[in-house]
Amino acid sequence: MKVKIVVFLLLVGVLAACTTPATNTPVSPQPTEASVSATEAPATDPAVATESATAATEAPVAGATVSFANDVLPMLQSRCKNCHGGQKTEKELNLTSYESVMAGSENGPVVTPGDAANSPLAEMVVNGKMPKRGPKLTPDQVQLIVDWINQGGLNN
């Protein structure tokens, strides 16, 4: 069991490192046109504004609070509902609402608020055991679940 926890923590660390932006960019004394990012572009360019808004919703921001309703639930509904919701709930685990996620499965709770290392839901997605059918969750999606649990598994 200790080995599983260590492996889990190492995987979480690797996933976190993969989502951390690089900081080894050289600093130039004067910004050039090529170095101006989308967030520094004038607000009059609608294409840039749309691109920035889309990018902000696609990946988690390090240190940001994860919302169950906005970040976790839509992912669970799109990737887990076939087996853990609707008419089918394997292992009596229903992942279609906050209440049902927190109710757990036939084996007990799947989320230990504030402790992803001891939460079966996090363990299953980090180890790639879930979802069984269909594409696996992306590293960003896995990190969202881990962060949400570590932030207390709130109904927010």
Protein Blocks (a to p, Z undefined) as FASTA:
>chain_A
ZZmmmmmmmmmmmmmmmmpccfkbccdfbdcfklpcfklpcfklmklmmmmmmmmmmpcc
ehiacdfklmmmmmmmmmmmmmngcjbcghhiackbfklmmnopfnbpfbdghilklgfk
lmmmmnopacfbdcdddfklmmmmmmmmmnoopaZZ
